[in-house]
Amino acid sequence: MSQTSDSYLDTWMSREALAEAMIPVIGRLYRENNVVTSIHGRSLVNKSTMSILKAHRFARRISTTELPLEETAPILNTLAQLNLGAAAIDIARLNQKFKSDGGDLTLEEFLLLELADLVGKRGADDRTSTDVVLYGFGRIGRLLARLLIEKAGGGHGLRLRAIVVRRGSENDLAKRASLLRRDSVHGPFEGTIKVDTETNTITANGVQIQVIYSDNPATIDYTAFCIENALVVDNTGRWRDAEGLSQHLQSKGVSRVLLTAPGKGGLKNIVHGINHGTILDEDTIVSAASCTTNAITPVLKAINDQFGVVHGHVETVHSFTNDQNLIDNFHKGDRRGRSAALNMVITETGAARAVSKALPELEGRLTGSSIRVPTPDVSLAVLNLSLAASTTKDEVNNYLREMSLYSDLREQIDYIDSPEVVSTDFVGSRRTGIVDGLSTISNNKNLVLYVWYDNEFGYSCQVVRVMEEMAGVNLPSFPLEEAAVPLHALTV
């Protein structure tokens, strides 16, 4: 017997009530225990009722069915009673593991075993706090600020302490705060922002950010603001090599530097998920590569591992950036002087060559070029690849879909097969590259992939992941990939 319209509404309202009841539990776990909860990597912290419902619906991409709130709500409520230490806990995967491995155990018994390392440690966090300074406060700098404020939690991990800018006007502080509060592409800041002109600080959701005015990275005394051993994130792009960026290390209170642009010379170009494990304690200056390199490298690695990439060409259809002119005017770069708002502009890109810095096995196998187009954000990379092994469209798509859900690259690669999506649908994506499955073209050993990416926000998420790696502040993740012994064989 089919449901009536009233019964559909009743079911919806019941699910809404469950989601609403989850919000304070998620909040307490975050504030009191430093526990970040998620559903298949989608964070639940500070999310609305509707966002929680959407996260549960997303789960159907993994298990073919929507994740029942009737199953996740008891998990959250039990977690809240276990006095947990700091961790990142995926309740969807925890639920899957309980159903597959729990055997005759009750939910509480299962969670006590699975989270034994955390139980009774109430908020204990072994991570050391790392002071962060954003040198520059442009498009990437402000998005990094939003992400760092979002992750502030109980003050452990990465702590945004200061931004460094050149004074632009008498009311510079108010203008900086306004740009953080409002964004034409990414929408309003989620929270409250206060400005204190006497102390030159911006306080966002309780995070006090010192605004420092300087145009010399080598002469700032950060210790005067109680900032020590800071990680400076240079998002100005003014210096790209070790010599230029080492100026930051001359300032008091700085220990390491991260560049949010492709590094030159011998700098390590890090694409998180690919070569972040190569960061050593002695690496005081590191590059997070470019937005395009971060978008295409994970997908290229996945394809190369499975089918082998003989050679290929990468064409990026890239949103315009601040270095272009709104109206025709002089520009030192070729063609970039022409109006970004009115033209498609062919330009160079080093992203394809830069892939080999993170993925050496593709050295010399890729070429690349770029077309800047009149959109403010979200770009599209077209990967035209010659493969070592023949394949089909379905085989490639199924493989990349699986990679986006279960592999070590699931934070980087996403997959979609909707016939209706356009670029604005990917604004705010936290994945670095989203494979458009319906656009895939495969002809034996010739493969064409279309990969969307939010060249601002998706890239900023990758930068934060590199920062966490450099600072060694990653939370332990649960559930564990494999239990040491079958859980149903254990007893409490």
RAZIFEN-V193766 format. One record per pair of residues at least 24 apart in sequence whose ideal C-beta (glycine too) atoms are under 10 Angstrom apart, sorted by sequence separation. I is the first residue (numbers start at 1). J is the second residue. If there is no record, write none. Layout:
{{I & J} {I & J}}
This chain:
{{23 & 47} {67 & 91} {71 & 95} {141 & 165} {171 & 195} {173 & 197} {177 & 201} {180 & 204} {201 & 225} {227 & 251} {228 & 252} {229 & 253} {230 & 254} {231 & 255} {232 & 256} {233 & 257} {234 & 258} {235 & 259} {236 & 260} {237 & 261} {239 & 263} {240 & 264} {241 & 265} {242 & 266} {263 & 287} {269 & 293} {270 & 294} {271 & 295} {273 & 297} {274 & 298} {292 & 316} {320 & 344} {346 & 370} {347 & 371} {409 & 433} {429 & 453} {430 & 454} {434 & 458} {19 & 44} {22 & 47} {23 & 48} {67 & 92} {71 & 96} {89 & 114} {129 & 154} {132 & 157} {172 & 197} {177 & 202} {200 & 225} {227 & 252} {228 & 253} {229 & 254} {230 & 255} {231 & 256} {232 & 257} {233 & 258} {234 & 259} {235 & 260} {236 & 261} {237 & 262} {239 & 264} {240 & 265} {241 & 266} {242 & 267} {256 & 281} {258 & 283} {262 & 287} {263 & 288} {269 & 294} {271 & 296} {272 & 297} {273 & 298} {291 & 316} {320 & 345} {345 & 370} {346 & 371} {347 & 372} {429 & 454} {432 & 457} {433 & 458} {23 & 49} {26 & 52} {82 & 108} {89 & 115} {129 & 155} {130 & 156} {132 & 158} {134 & 160} {137 & 163} {171 & 197} {173 & 199} {176 & 202} {177 & 203} {199 & 225} {222 & 248} {227 & 253} {228 & 254} {229 & 255} {230 & 256} {231 & 257} {232 & 258} {233 & 259} {234 & 260} {235 & 261} {241 & 267} {257 & 283} {259 & 285} {261 & 287} {262 & 288} {263 & 289} {271 & 297} {272 & 298} {274 & 300} {275 & 301} {292 & 318} {345 & 371} {346 & 372} {426 & 452} {428 & 454} {432 & 458} {22 & 49} {40 & 67} {68 & 95} {71 & 98} {81 & 108} {84 & 111} {129 & 156} {130 & 157} {131 & 158} {132 & 159} {133 & 160} {134 & 161} {135 & 162} {136 & 163} {137 & 164} {138 & 165} {173 & 200} {177 & 204} {217 & 244} {226 & 253} {227 & 254} {228 & 255} {229 & 256} {230 & 257} {231 & 258} {232 & 259} {233 & 260} {234 & 261} {240 & 267} {256 & 283} {257 & 284} {258 & 285} {259 & 286} {260 & 287} {261 & 288} {262 & 289} {263 & 290} {271 & 298} {274 & 301} {291 & 318} {317 & 344} {318 & 345} {344 & 371} {345 & 372} {404 & 431} {425 & 452} {426 & 453} {427 & 454} {430 & 457} {431 & 458} {432 & 459} {19 & 47} {20 & 48} {21 & 49} {23 & 51} {39 & 67} {44 & 72} {67 & 95} {71 & 99} {78 & 106} {87 & 115} {125 & 153} {128 & 156} {129 & 157} {130 & 158} {131 & 159} {132 & 160} {133 & 161} {134 & 162} {135 & 163} {136 & 164} {137 & 165} {172 & 200} {173 & 201} {174 & 202} {217 & 245} {218 & 246} {219 & 247} {220 & 248} {223 & 251} {224 & 252} {225 & 253} {256 & 284} {257 & 285} {258 & 286} {259 & 287} {260 & 288} {261 & 289} {262 & 290} {269 & 297} {273 & 301} {291 & 319} {343 & 371} {344 & 372} {345 & 373} {426 & 454} {428 & 456} {429 & 457} {430 & 458} {19 & 48} {20 & 49} {23 & 52} {63 & 92} {67 & 96} {78 & 107} {82 & 111} {89 & 118} {125 & 154} {127 & 156} {128 & 157} {129 & 158} {130 & 159} {131 & 160} {132 & 161} {133 & 162} {134 & 163} {135 & 164} {136 & 165} {137 & 166} {173 & 202} {180 & 209} {217 & 246} {218 & 247} {222 & 251} {223 & 252} {224 & 253} {255 & 284} {256 & 285} {257 & 286} {258 & 287} {259 & 288} {260 & 289} {261 & 290} {262 & 291} {318 & 347} {343 & 372} {344 & 373} {345 & 374} {352 & 381} {404 & 433} {423 & 452} {426 & 455} {427 & 456} {428 & 457} {429 & 458} {432 & 461} {19 & 49} {22 & 52} {62 & 92} {77 & 107} {78 & 108} {81 & 111} {82 & 112} {85 & 115} {87 & 117} {123 & 153} {125 & 155} {126 & 156} {127 & 157} {129 & 159} {131 & 161} {132 & 162} {133 & 163} {134 & 164} {135 & 165} {136 & 166} {217 & 247} {218 & 248} {220 & 250} {221 & 251} {222 & 252} {223 & 253} {254 & 284} {256 & 286} {257 & 287} {258 & 288} {259 & 289} {260 & 290} {261 & 291} {262 & 292} {271 & 301} {291 & 321} {343 & 373} {344 & 374} {351 & 381} {404 & 434} {422 & 452} {423 & 453} {427 & 457} {428 & 458} {430 & 460} {431 & 461} {432 & 462} {18 & 49} {19 & 50} {22 & 53} {62 & 93} {84 & 115} {87 & 118} {123 & 154} {125 & 156} {127 & 158} {130 & 161} {131 & 162} {132 & 163} {133 & 164} {134 & 165} {145 & 176} {149 & 180} {216 & 247} {217 & 248} {218 & 249} {219 & 250} {220 & 251} {221 & 252} {222 & 253} {223 & 254} {260 & 291} {262 & 293} {316 & 347} {318 & 349} {343 & 374} {352 & 383} {404 & 435} {421 & 452} {423 & 454} {426 & 457} {427 & 458} {430 & 461} {431 & 462} {17 & 49} {19 & 51} {20 & 52} {44 & 76} {63 & 95} {75 & 107} {78 & 110} {79 & 111} {85 & 117} {86 & 118} {125 & 157} {129 & 161} {177 & 209} {217 & 249} {218 & 250} {219 & 251} {220 & 252} {221 & 253} {222 & 254} {340 & 372} {342 & 374} {349 & 381} {403 & 435} {426 & 458} {429 & 461} {430 & 462} {16 & 49} {19 & 52} {20 & 53} {39 & 72} {59 & 92} {63 & 96} {74 & 107} {78 & 111} {82 & 115} {84 & 117} {85 & 118} {123 & 156} {176 & 209} {217 & 250} {218 & 251} {219 & 252} {220 & 253} {316 & 349} {318 & 351} {340 & 373} {341 & 374} {400 & 433} {428 & 461} {432 & 465} {15 & 49} {16 & 50} {18 & 52} {19 & 53} {22 & 56} {58 & 92} {59 & 93} {62 & 96} {74 & 108} {78 & 112} {84 & 118} {85 & 119} {87 & 121} {142 & 176} {145 & 179} {146 & 180} {177 & 211} {216 & 250} {217 & 251} {220 & 254} {315 & 349} {338 & 372} {340 & 374} {341 & 375} {401 & 435} {430 & 464} {18 & 53} {19 & 54} {37 & 72} {56 & 91} {75 & 110} {83 & 118} {84 & 119} {85 & 120} {86 & 121} {141 & 176} {145 & 180} {176 & 211} {216 & 251} {249 & 284} {314 & 349} {316 & 351} {339 & 374} {340 & 375} {341 & 376} {400 & 435} {430 & 465} {16 & 52} {19 & 55} {55 & 91} {56 & 92} {59 & 95} {63 & 99} {71 & 107} {75 & 111} {79 & 115} {82 & 118} {83 & 119} {84 & 120} {85 & 121} {86 & 122} {218 & 254} {248 & 284} {249 & 285} {316 & 352} {336 & 372} {340 & 376} {401 & 437} {416 & 452} {15 & 52} {16 & 53} {19 & 56} {55 & 92} {59 & 96} {74 & 111} {78 & 115} {82 & 119} {83 & 120} {84 & 121} {85 & 122} {86 & 123} {142 & 179} {143 & 180} {146 & 183} {214 & 251} {217 & 254} {248 & 285} {314 & 351} {315 & 352} {335 & 372} {400 & 437} {414 & 451} {15 & 53} {18 & 56} {37 & 75} {82 & 120} {83 & 121} {84 & 122} {85 & 123} {86 & 124} {87 & 125} {141 & 179} {142 & 180} {162 & 200} {173 & 211} {246 & 284} {314 & 352} {397 & 435} {413 & 451} {414 & 452} {37 & 76} {79 & 118} {82 & 121} {83 & 122} {84 & 123} {85 & 124} {86 & 125} {137 & 176} {141 & 180} {142 & 181} {150 & 189} {162 & 201} {163 & 202} {172 & 211} {245 & 284} {246 & 285} {313 & 352} {314 & 353} {396 & 435} {397 & 436} {398 & 437} {414 & 453} {79 & 119} {82 & 122} {83 & 123} {84 & 124} {85 & 125} {86 & 126} {139 & 179} {143 & 183} {146 & 186} {149 & 189} {150 & 190} {173 & 213} {217 & 257} {245 & 285} {312 & 352} {397 & 437} {400 & 440} {12 & 53} {15 & 56} {83 & 124} {85 & 126} {86 & 127} {138 & 179} {142 & 183} {149 & 190} {150 & 191} {172 & 213} {244 & 285} {245 & 286} {314 & 355} {396 & 437} {397 & 438} {15 & 57} {37 & 79} {137 & 179} {143 & 185} {149 & 191} {242 & 284} {243 & 285} {245 & 287} {137 & 180} {143 & 186} {146 & 189} {242 & 285} {312 & 355} {380 & 423} {394 & 437} {397 & 440} {35 & 79} {139 & 183} {142 & 186} {145 & 189} {146 & 190} {149 & 193} {160 & 204} {167 & 211} {241 & 285} {378 & 422} {379 & 423} {393 & 437} {396 & 440} {414 & 458} {35 & 80} {43 & 88} {44 & 89} {146 & 191} {168 & 213} {242 & 287} {378 & 423} {393 & 438} {396 & 441} {397 & 442} {33 & 79} {44 & 90} {139 & 185} {161 & 207} {162 & 208} {163 & 209} {164 & 210} {165 & 211} {167 & 213} {239 & 285} {241 & 287} {377 & 423} {378 & 424} {380 & 426} {393 & 439} {394 & 440} {396 & 442} {412 & 458} {22 & 69} {29 & 76} {33 & 80} {35 & 82} {41 & 88} {43 & 90} {44 & 91} {139 & 186} {142 & 189} {160 & 207} {161 & 208} {162 & 209} {163 & 210} {164 & 211} {165 & 212} {166 & 213} {167 & 214} {240 & 287} {375 & 422} {376 & 423} {377 & 424} {378 & 425} {379 & 426} {393 & 440} {395 & 442} {21 & 69} {25 & 73} {28 & 76} {32 & 80} {42 & 90} {159 & 207} {160 & 208} {161 & 209} {162 & 210} {163 & 211} {164 & 212} {165 & 213} {166 & 214} {167 & 215} {324 & 372} {375 & 423} {376 & 424} {378 & 426} {392 & 440} {393 & 441} {394 & 442} {33 & 82} {35 & 84} {41 & 90} {160 & 209} {161 & 210} {162 & 211} {163 & 212} {164 & 213} {165 & 214} {166 & 215} {323 & 372} {375 & 424} {377 & 426} {378 & 427} {393 & 442} {400 & 449} {412 & 461} {18 & 68} {19 & 69} {22 & 72} {25 & 75} {26 & 76} {29 & 79} {33 & 83} {34 & 84} {35 & 85} {36 & 86} {37 & 87} {38 & 88} {40 & 90} {42 & 92} {160 & 210} {162 & 212} {164 & 214} {165 & 215} {166 & 216} {309 & 359} {312 & 362} {373 & 423} {377 & 427} {378 & 428} {383 & 433} {392 & 442} {393 & 443} {411 & 461} {412 & 462} {15 & 66} {18 & 69} {22 & 73} {25 & 76} {28 & 79} {29 & 80} {32 & 83} {33 & 84} {34 & 85} {35 & 86} {36 & 87} {37 & 88} {38 & 89} {39 & 90} {40 & 91} {41 & 92} {155 & 206} {161 & 212} {164 & 215} {234 & 285} {311 & 362} {321 & 372} {376 & 427} {377 & 428} {378 & 429} {391 & 442} {392 & 443} {396 & 447} {400 & 451} {411 & 462} {17 & 69} {18 & 70} {21 & 73} {25 & 77} {28 & 80} {32 & 84} {33 & 85} {34 & 86} {35 & 87} {36 & 88} {37 & 89} {38 & 90} {39 & 91} {40 & 92} {41 & 93} {152 & 204} {155 & 207} {164 & 216} {300 & 352} {309 & 361} {314 & 366} {315 & 367} {316 & 368} {318 & 370} {320 & 372} {381 & 433} {383 & 435} {390 & 442} {391 & 443} {392 & 444} {397 & 449} {15 & 68} {16 & 69} {19 & 72} {26 & 79} {29 & 82} {33 & 86} {34 & 87} {35 & 88} {36 & 89} {37 & 90} {38 & 91} {39 & 92} {40 & 93} {152 & 205} {164 & 217} {232 & 285} {234 & 287} {235 & 288} {308 & 361} {309 & 362} {311 & 364} {312 & 365} {313 & 366} {314 & 367} {315 & 368} {316 & 369} {317 & 370} {318 & 371} {319 & 372} {320 & 373} {390 & 443} {391 & 444} {396 & 449} {412 & 465} {15 & 69} {18 & 72} {19 & 73} {22 & 76} {25 & 79} {26 & 80} {33 & 87} {34 & 88} {35 & 89} {36 & 90} {37 & 91} {38 & 92} {39 & 93} {150 & 204} {152 & 206} {297 & 351} {301 & 355} {311 & 365} {312 & 366} {313 & 367} {314 & 368} {315 & 369} {316 & 370} {317 & 371} {318 & 372} {319 & 373} {320 & 374} {380 & 434} {390 & 444} {391 & 445} {393 & 447} {411 & 465} {14 & 69} {15 & 70} {18 & 73} {21 & 76} {22 & 77} {25 & 80} {29 & 84} {37 & 92} {38 & 93} {39 & 94} {149 & 204} {150 & 205} {152 & 207} {231 & 286} {233 & 288} {296 & 351} {300 & 355} {304 & 359} {310 & 365} {311 & 366} {312 & 367} {313 & 368} {314 & 369} {315 & 370} {316 & 371} {317 & 372} {318 & 373} {319 & 374} {320 & 375} {321 & 376} {387 & 442} {389 & 444} {390 & 445} {391 & 446} {392 & 447} {393 & 448} {14 & 70} {17 & 73} {21 & 77} {24 & 80} {33 & 89} {39 & 95} {40 & 96} {148 & 204} {149 & 205} {151 & 207} {164 & 220} {293 & 349} {295 & 351} {296 & 352} {305 & 361} {309 & 365} {311 & 367} {312 & 368} {313 & 369} {314 & 370} {315 & 371} {316 & 372} {317 & 373} {319 & 375} {320 & 376} {321 & 377} {378 & 434} {380 & 436} {389 & 445} {390 & 446} {391 & 447} {37 & 94} {145 & 202} {149 & 206} {150 & 207} {292 & 349} {293 & 350} {294 & 351} {297 & 354} {301 & 358} {304 & 361} {309 & 366} {316 & 373} {318 & 375} {319 & 376} {320 & 377} {382 & 439} {383 & 440} {384 & 441} {385 & 442} {387 & 444} {388 & 445} {390 & 447} {29 & 87} {146 & 204} {149 & 207} {162 & 220} {164 & 222} {292 & 350} {293 & 351} {296 & 354} {297 & 355} {300 & 358} {301 & 359} {304 & 362} {317 & 375} {319 & 377} {321 & 379} {387 & 445} {145 & 204} {146 & 205} {148 & 207} {290 & 349} {292 & 351} {293 & 352} {296 & 355} {297 & 356} {300 & 359} {319 & 378} {380 & 439} {386 & 445} {387 & 446} {29 & 89} {149 & 209} {162 & 222} {290 & 350} {291 & 351} {292 & 352} {293 & 353} {294 & 354} {297 & 357} {298 & 358} {301 & 361} {318 & 378} {319 & 379} {385 & 445} {386 & 446} {387 & 447} {148 & 209} {161 & 222} {289 & 350} {290 & 351} {293 & 354} {297 & 358} {298 & 359} {300 & 361} {301 & 362} {304 & 365} {317 & 378} {318 & 379} {319 & 380} {385 & 446} {386 & 447} {145 & 207} {289 & 351} {292 & 354} {293 & 355} {297 & 359} {300 & 362} {317 & 379} {318 & 380} {384 & 446} {385 & 447} {162 & 225} {292 & 355} {293 & 356} {296 & 359} {316 & 379} {317 & 380} {318 & 381} {384 & 447} {385 & 448} {145 & 209} {161 & 225} {290 & 354} {293 & 357} {294 & 358} {316 & 380} {317 & 381} {383 & 447} {384 & 448} {385 & 449} {26 & 91} {137 & 202} {161 & 226} {162 & 227} {289 & 354} {293 & 358} {297 & 362} {300 & 365} {315 & 380} {316 & 381} {317 & 382} {383 & 448} {384 & 449} {161 & 227} {289 & 355} {293 & 359} {300 & 366} {315 & 381} {316 & 382} {382 & 448} {383 & 449} {86 & 153} {161 & 228} {287 & 354} {314 & 381} {315 & 382} {316 & 383} {382 & 449} {383 & 450} {86 & 154} {159 & 227} {162 & 230} {164 & 232} {289 & 357} {314 & 382} {315 & 383} {381 & 449} {382 & 450} {383 & 451} {22 & 91} {161 & 230} {289 & 358} {313 & 382} {314 & 383} {315 & 384} {381 & 450} {382 & 451} {86 & 156} {161 & 231} {162 & 232} {163 & 233} {164 & 234} {166 & 236} {287 & 357} {296 & 366} {313 & 383} {314 & 384} {380 & 450} {381 & 451} {86 & 157} {159 & 230} {165 & 236} {312 & 383} {313 & 384} {314 & 385} {380 & 451} {381 & 452} {137 & 209} {159 & 231} {163 & 235} {164 & 236} {296 & 368} {312 & 384} {313 & 385} {379 & 451} {380 & 452} {381 & 453} {158 & 231} {160 & 233} {311 & 384} {312 & 385} {313 & 386} {379 & 452} {380 & 453} {137 & 211} {309 & 383} {311 & 385} {312 & 386} {378 & 452} {379 & 453} {381 & 455} {134 & 209} {158 & 233} {293 & 368} {310 & 385} {311 & 386} {312 & 387} {378 & 453} {379 & 454} {380 & 455} {133 & 209} {292 & 368} {309 & 385} {310 & 386} {311 & 387} {377 & 453} {378 & 454} {379 & 455} {132 & 209} {133 & 210} {135 & 212} {308 & 385} {309 & 386} {310 & 387} {377 & 454} {378 & 455} {379 & 456} {292 & 370} {307 & 385} {308 & 386} {309 & 387} {310 & 388} {377 & 455} {378 & 456} {133 & 212} {135 & 214} {308 & 387} {309 & 388} {310 & 389} {377 & 456} {378 & 457} {379 & 458} {35 & 115} {278 & 358} {303 & 383} {307 & 387} {308 & 388} {376 & 456} {377 & 457} {378 & 458} {274 & 355} {300 & 381} {304 & 385} {306 & 387} {307 & 388} {308 & 389} {377 & 458} {135 & 217} {275 & 357} {276 & 358} {299 & 381} {303 & 385} {307 & 389} {35 & 118} {271 & 354} {274 & 357} {275 & 358} {300 & 383} {304 & 387} {306 & 389} {307 & 390} {164 & 248} {271 & 355} {274 & 358} {275 & 359} {295 & 379} {299 & 383} {303 & 387} {304 & 388} {307 & 391} {33 & 118} {135 & 220} {148 & 233} {237 & 322} {269 & 354} {273 & 358} {274 & 359} {275 & 360} {295 & 380} {296 & 381} {300 & 385} {306 & 391} {237 & 323} {264 & 350} {269 & 355} {271 & 357} {272 & 358} {295 & 381} {296 & 382} {299 & 385} {34 & 121} {133 & 220} {164 & 251} {262 & 349} {269 & 356} {270 & 357} {271 & 358} {292 & 379} {296 & 383} {33 & 121} {34 & 122} {35 & 123} {262 & 350} {269 & 357} {270 & 358} {271 & 359} {291 & 379} {303 & 391} {307 & 395} {33 & 122} {34 & 123} {133 & 222} {144 & 233} {262 & 351} {268 & 357} {269 & 358} {292 & 381} {306 & 395} {307 & 396} {32 & 122} {33 & 123} {34 & 124} {267 & 357} {268 & 358} {306 & 396} {32 & 123} {33 & 124} {34 & 125} {131 & 222} {144 & 235} {162 & 253} {262 & 353} {263 & 354} {31 & 123} {33 & 125} {133 & 225} {141 & 233} {143 & 235} {161 & 253} {262 & 354} {307 & 399} {34 & 127} {140 & 233} {141 & 234} {142 & 235} {303 & 396} {306 & 399} {29 & 123} {131 & 225} {133 & 227} {141 & 235} {263 & 357} {302 & 396} {305 & 399} {306 & 400} {131 & 226} {132 & 227} {140 & 235} {141 & 236} {262 & 357} {131 & 227} {139 & 235} {140 & 236} {303 & 399} {131 & 228} {133 & 230} {134 & 231} {135 & 232} {136 & 233} {138 & 235} {140 & 237} {302 & 399} {303 & 400} {306 & 403} {130 & 228} {131 & 229} {132 & 230} {133 & 231} {134 & 232} {135 & 233} {136 & 234} {137 & 235} {138 & 236} {302 & 400} {305 & 403} {130 & 229} {131 & 230} {132 & 231} {133 & 232} {134 & 233} {135 & 234} {136 & 235} {137 & 236} {138 & 237} {129 & 229} {130 & 230} {131 & 231} {132 & 232} {133 & 233} {134 & 234} {135 & 235} {136 & 236} {302 & 402} {303 & 403} {128 & 229} {130 & 231} {131 & 232} {132 & 233} {133 & 234} {134 & 235} {135 & 236} {136 & 237} {299 & 400} {302 & 403} {134 & 236} {136 & 238} {301 & 403} {302 & 404} {305 & 407} {135 & 238} {46 & 150} {135 & 239} {299 & 403} {305 & 409} {319 & 423} {45 & 150} {298 & 403} {299 & 404} {302 & 407} {45 & 151} {298 & 404} {317 & 423} {43 & 150} {302 & 409} {43 & 151} {45 & 153} {301 & 409} {298 & 407} {135 & 245} {298 & 408} {299 & 409} {302 & 412} {298 & 409} {301 & 412} {302 & 413} {297 & 409} {298 & 410} {301 & 413} {135 & 248} {298 & 411} {299 & 412} {144 & 258} {298 & 412} {299 & 413} {36 & 151} {133 & 248} {297 & 412} {298 & 413} {135 & 251} {144 & 260} {299 & 415} {36 & 153} {295 & 412} {35 & 153} {133 & 251} {294 & 412} {295 & 413} {34 & 153} {135 & 254} {141 & 260} {33 & 153} {34 & 154} {133 & 253} {140 & 260} {33 & 154} {34 & 155} {133 & 254} {139 & 260} {140 & 261} {31 & 153} {32 & 154} {34 & 156} {131 & 253} {135 & 257} {138 & 260} {30 & 153} {31 & 154} {34 & 157} {131 & 254} {135 & 258} {30 & 154} {131 & 255} {133 & 257} {135 & 259} {136 & 260} {130 & 255} {135 & 260} {130 & 256} {132 & 258} {134 & 260} {302 & 433} {298 & 431} {299 & 432} {300 & 433} {302 & 435} {317 & 450} {185 & 319} {273 & 407} {274 & 408} {298 & 432} {299 & 433} {312 & 446} {321 & 455} {273 & 408} {274 & 409} {297 & 432} {298 & 433} {299 & 434} {307 & 442} {310 & 445} {312 & 447} {313 & 448} {314 & 449} {316 & 451} {317 & 452} {318 & 453} {319 & 454} {321 & 456} {273 & 409} {295 & 431} {296 & 432} {297 & 433} {299 & 435} {312 & 448} {319 & 455} {272 & 409} {273 & 410} {295 & 432} {296 & 433} {308 & 445} {312 & 449} {314 & 451} {316 & 453} {318 & 455} {319 & 456} {273 & 411} {274 & 412} {294 & 432} {295 & 433} {307 & 445} {309 & 447} {272 & 411} {273 & 412} {293 & 432} {294 & 433} {295 & 434} {316 & 455} {272 & 412} {273 & 413} {292 & 432} {307 & 447} {271 & 412} {291 & 432} {292 & 433} {48 & 190} {47 & 190} {46 & 190} {303 & 447} {46 & 191} {303 & 449} {140 & 288} {300 & 449} {299 & 449} {140 & 291} {300 & 451} {299 & 451} {296 & 449} {298 & 451} {299 & 453} {296 & 451} {295 & 451} {295 & 452} {296 & 453} {295 & 453} {46 & 205} {273 & 432} {292 & 451} {294 & 453} {295 & 454} {272 & 432} {295 & 455} {271 & 432} {292 & 453} {294 & 455} {291 & 453} {291 & 454} {292 & 455} {295 & 458} {291 & 455} {294 & 458} {295 & 459} {298 & 462} {290 & 455} {291 & 456} {294 & 459} {291 & 457} {293 & 459} {291 & 458} {292 & 459} {294 & 461} {295 & 462} {291 & 459} {294 & 462} {290 & 459} {291 & 460} {293 & 462} {294 & 463} {289 & 459} {288 & 459} {291 & 462} {294 & 465} {288 & 460} {291 & 463} {294 & 466} {289 & 462} {288 & 462} {289 & 463} {288 & 463} {288 & 464} {288 & 465} {289 & 466} {288 & 466} {287 & 466} {288 & 467} {286 & 466} {286 & 467} {139 & 321} {288 & 470} {139 & 322} {286 & 469} {138 & 322} {286 & 470} {276 & 462} {284 & 470} {279 & 466} {283 & 470} {272 & 461} {273 & 462} {276 & 465} {281 & 470} {185 & 375} {272 & 462} {276 & 466} {279 & 469} {185 & 376} {186 & 377} {271 & 462} {272 & 463} {278 & 469} {279 & 470} {281 & 472} {184 & 376} {185 & 377} {270 & 462} {272 & 464} {273 & 465} {276 & 468} {277 & 469} {184 & 377} {185 & 378} {270 & 463} {272 & 465} {276 & 469} {279 & 472} {183 & 377} {271 & 465} {272 & 466} {276 & 470} {270 & 465} {271 & 466} {272 & 467} {270 & 466} {272 & 468} {272 & 469} {260 & 459} {270 & 469} {260 & 460} {270 & 470} {260 & 462} {260 & 463} {259 & 463} {258 & 463} {260 & 466} {258 & 466} {258 & 467} {256 & 467} {258 & 469} {258 & 470} {257 & 470} {258 & 471} {256 & 470} {255 & 470} {256 & 471} {255 & 471} {235 & 460} {235 & 463} {233 & 463} {233 & 464} {233 & 466} {233 & 467} {231 & 467} {139 & 376} {233 & 470} {139 & 377} {185 & 424} {231 & 470} {187 & 427} {231 & 471} {186 & 427} {187 & 428} {185 & 427} {186 & 428} {229 & 471} {185 & 428} {186 & 454} {185 & 454} {186 & 456} {185 & 456} {186 & 457} {185 & 457} {183 & 456} {183 & 457} {186 & 460} {147 & 430} {143 & 428} {158 & 464} {158 & 467} {147 & 457} {157 & 467} {158 & 468} {143 & 454} {146 & 457} {157 & 468} {148 & 460} {158 & 470} {159 & 471} {143 & 456} {147 & 460} {151 & 464} {158 & 471} {142 & 456} {143 & 457} {146 & 460} {147 & 461} {150 & 464} {157 & 471} {159 & 473} {140 & 455} {143 & 458} {144 & 459} {145 & 460} {157 & 472} {158 & 473} {139 & 455} {140 & 456} {143 & 459} {144 & 460} {147 & 463} {148 & 464} {157 & 473} {139 & 456} {140 & 457} {143 & 460} {144 & 461} {147 & 464} {151 & 468} {156 & 473} {157 & 474} {139 & 457} {142 & 460} {143 & 461} {157 & 475} {140 & 459} {141 & 460} {144 & 463} {148 & 467} {156 & 475} {139 & 459} {140 & 460} {143 & 463} {144 & 464} {147 & 467} {139 & 460} {143 & 464} {151 & 473} {153 & 475} {140 & 463} {144 & 467} {151 & 475} {132 & 464} {132 & 467} {130 & 467} {130 & 468} {132 & 471} {61 & 401} {130 & 470} {131 & 471} {127 & 468} {130 & 471} {62 & 404} {63 & 405} {129 & 471} {130 & 472} {61 & 404} {62 & 405} {128 & 471} {130 & 473} {61 & 405} {62 & 406} {127 & 471} {128 & 472} {129 & 473} {127 & 472} {128 & 473} {127 & 473} {126 & 473} {127 & 474} {125 & 473} {127 & 475} {126 & 475} {127 & 476} {125 & 475} {126 & 476} {61 & 414} {61 & 415} {61 & 416} {61 & 417} {118 & 476} {117 & 476} {118 & 478} {117 & 478} {115 & 478} {117 & 480} {41 & 405} {114 & 478} {115 & 479} {40 & 405} {114 & 479} {115 & 480} {40 & 406} {114 & 480} {111 & 478} {111 & 479} {41 & 410} {110 & 479} {114 & 483} {40 & 410} {41 & 411} {113 & 483} {113 & 485} {41 & 414} {114 & 487} {113 & 487} {110 & 487} {113 & 490} {101 & 479} {109 & 487} {110 & 488} {112 & 490} {113 & 491} {113 & 492} {110 & 490} {112 & 492} {97 & 478} {98 & 479} {101 & 482} {109 & 490} {97 & 479} {101 & 483} {105 & 487} {109 & 491} {110 & 492} {96 & 479} {97 & 480} {103 & 486} {105 & 488} {109 & 492} {93 & 477} {94 & 478} {95 & 479} {97 & 481} {103 & 487} {104 & 488} {108 & 492} {93 & 478} {94 & 479} {97 & 482} {101 & 486} {102 & 487} {103 & 488} {105 & 490} {88 & 474} {89 & 475} {93 & 479} {97 & 483} {101 & 487} {102 & 488} {103 & 489} {105 & 491} {106 & 492} {43 & 430} {88 & 475} {89 & 476} {90 & 477} {91 & 478} {92 & 479} {93 & 480} {100 & 487} {101 & 488} {103 & 490} {104 & 491} {105 & 492} {42 & 430} {87 & 475} {88 & 476} {89 & 477} {90 & 478} {91 & 479} {93 & 481} {100 & 488} {101 & 489} {41 & 430} {86 & 475} {87 & 476} {88 & 477} {89 & 478} {90 & 479} {98 & 487} {41 & 431} {85 & 475} {86 & 476} {87 & 477} {88 & 478} {89 & 479} {97 & 487} {85 & 476} {87 & 478} {84 & 478} {79 & 478} {36 & 475} {38 & 477} {35 & 475} {34 & 475} {36 & 477} {35 & 478}}
